[in-house]
Amino acid sequence: MPYLLLTINIALMSIGQLLFKQAANFLNDNEQLNFLMKYILNPWFYGAVFSFALSTFVWVKILTQMKLSVAYPVLSISYILTTIGAILLFGEKFSAINFFGILCIMVGVSLVSIK
């Protein structure tokens, strides 16, 4: 069960980051609005905040069942998913350096997961 919750949390964190990026795009596309209205009228911002709020509740539940020293490094898988999402959804470029960084994360998560 804790690994299922961790998977859900990873997905929520990645979705939240992608929604924050879309919220930022909304801000750029609506420069005519004042600061406050850019956020009030930004549905992507609400989605991102909701995703992060939900992930916070899931995270606390995870920590009742797992060691932080194991759960937190595994959470870094969200960096990989977020990068893939940024490439697919926003057309961001992916370089050899990006690939090497993600590879390091994957190796690190594998090492932490060894019992």
Secondary structure, DSSP 8 states (H G I E B T S, - for coil): -HHHHHHHHHHHHHHHHHHHHHHHHHHHHTTTS-HHHHHHT-HHHHHHHHHHHHHHHHHHHHHTTS-HHHHHHHHTHHHHHHHHHHHHHH-----HHHHHHHHHHHHHHHHHH--
